Amino acid sequence: MSGDLKWNKIFGAGLATVLVILGVNQVSGFIYSGKPPEKMGYFIDAPEEAAGGAAEVELPPDWGTVLPVADMTVGERAFARCVACHTINQGGADGIGPNLYGVVGGPMLHSAGFDYSPALREHAAQNPTWTYDELDQFITAPSRHVRGTKMSFAGIRNTEERVALIAYLRSQGSGGYAIPAPDPSRQPGAEEETPAEGEAVEGEGLDQTPDEGVAAQPDEEATSPAQPAATSSPQN
């Protein structure tokens, strides 16, 4: 009988220990419970910078300067990307794209038998000629310049290579399309000549009225009131 009581005490002590552990666990979980954050991580309040900083203004090529010195070898190599879709020999057949002989300075829809996309036809209604600028913008990114064009070519971002390609295209049946004179407004540094909005221009503000309360100093050679100054006659 005493042995049974001994084991009962042992089991009771063990059970009490388990209950105490479970109770402590539940109580501590209740005390120290916390809600998960709605957003993971920590917010750092830092001013946002403009993506990529201030966009650098890229001037269009000065054709009168760059075309005469363009490397035809580079241009011919660049045209190797186009031969899968275009021919450039005189009388050459259209392929996936139209024949490009004489394209520079020619009509945008220059190949009469080619089925141009509706997007290019619409663009040609406003820009009927493949000018140097039109070719440059189209070759840079065809799908951006003419939205909806069927031409899947990604474009040539390198300006030197693009200019060389246009020079090569011009040498294939478009030699009669004149190269314009150099344009200083398209040369590097030209955009710096125009003062920014609000920037003072040299010579401005010289004839402004003196600040209120400040006495104006008389000119040493002021015109006499009895003898008004003669106005200069306009030059032809």
Disulfide bonds with the S-S distance in Angstrom:
none
